[in-house]
Amino acid sequence: LDIRNQHQVLRIVGELCRQDGLSAVMVIHDLSLALKFCDKFLLLRQGEVYREGGHEILDEQAFWDVYGVRARVARVGDHHVVLVED
């Protein structure tokens, strides 16, 4: 999906969950979108659970261990985004 439709779909899913007391499970590789729309995270490394929990599990060590990149979470306005270092 393009960026507009990604946000629209994820916003609708979030609204349905809040209104009806539901939970949604999604597999998403865009960590910035995940930070915006998800409350809980499950990181996998080589098919095993690496970490689970809230936003706090997404730190520099996790990005290195799971994805092999130097990255960090930064705040931009009201949002958190993942920045990958060169």
Secondary structure per residue as TSV (DSSP state, phi and psi in degrees):
chain	resnum	aa	ss	phi	psi
A	1	L	-	360.0	149.0
A	2	D	-	-74.8	169.9
A	3	I	H	-59.5	-38.9
A	4	R	H	-63.2	-48.1
A	5	N	H	-70.1	-33.7
A	6	Q	H	-57.2	-51.0
A	7	H	H	-64.1	-40.1
A	8	Q	H	-63.4	-47.0
A	9	V	H	-63.8	-46.1
A	10	L	H	-66.7	-35.3
A	11	R	H	-64.5	-43.9
A	12	I	H	-62.9	-44.7
A	13	V	H	-59.9	-44.9
A	14	G	H	-60.9	-42.7
A	15	E	H	-63.3	-43.4
A	16	L	H	-61.7	-41.9
A	17	C	H	-63.0	-45.6
A	18	R	H	-65.6	-44.2
A	19	Q	H	-65.9	-41.7
A	20	D	H	-104.4	6.1
A	21	G	T	65.8	34.6
A	22	L	-	-98.4	165.2
A	23	S	-	-118.1	146.6
A	24	A	-	-124.7	141.3
A	25	V	-	-113.5	130.1
A	26	M	-	-137.0	148.5
A	27	V	-	-104.5	119.6
A	28	I	-	-143.3	136.5
A	29	H	-	-101.3	-8.5
A	30	D	-	-87.1	99.6
A	31	L	H	-68.8	-28.6
A	32	S	H	-66.3	-40.6
A	33	L	H	-65.2	-41.6
A	34	A	H	-59.8	-42.7
A	35	L	H	-62.6	-32.6
A	36	K	H	-76.2	-37.2
A	37	F	H	-112.3	-10.2
A	38	C	-	-111.3	147.1
A	39	D	S	-97.6	-34.0
A	40	K	-	-126.0	151.8
A	41	F	E	-133.0	148.7
A	42	L	E	-132.8	111.4
A	43	L	E	-97.2	131.2
A	44	L	E	-109.4	143.3
A	45	R	E	-134.1	118.0
A	46	Q	T	53.3	43.5
A	47	G	T	77.7	4.0
A	48	E	E	-116.2	151.4
A	49	V	E	-68.0	123.6
A	50	Y	E	-93.0	-51.9
A	51	R	E	-150.9	156.9
A	52	E	E	-144.6	148.6
A	53	G	E	149.4	-155.6
A	54	G	S	-86.2	-164.7
A	55	H	G	-54.4	-28.4
A	56	E	G	-62.8	-18.9
A	57	I	G	-76.4	-13.6
A	58	L	-	-90.8	87.4
A	59	D	S	-126.0	177.7
A	60	E	H	-57.4	-39.4
A	61	Q	H	-65.8	-41.8
A	62	A	H	-63.2	-43.6
A	63	F	I	-60.7	-38.6
A	64	W	I	-70.7	-48.5
A	65	D	I	-65.8	-39.5
A	66	V	I	-88.9	-42.5
A	67	Y	I	-110.4	-11.3
A	68	G	S	70.2	29.0
A	69	V	S	-129.4	151.6
A	70	R	-	-85.7	116.9
A	71	A	E	-150.4	164.2
A	72	R	E	-150.4	160.8
A	73	V	E	-92.9	129.7
A	74	A	E	-122.4	152.1
A	75	R	E	-96.6	128.2
A	76	V	E	-125.9	107.1
A	77	G	T	61.6	-123.6
A	78	D	T	-95.0	9.2
A	79	H	E	-119.8	155.6
A	80	H	E	-106.4	137.2
A	81	V	E	-132.9	155.1
A	82	V	E	-96.1	125.3
A	83	L	E	-110.6	123.2
A	84	V	E	-95.7	128.9
A	85	E	-	-79.5	153.4
A	86	D	-	-76.0	360.0
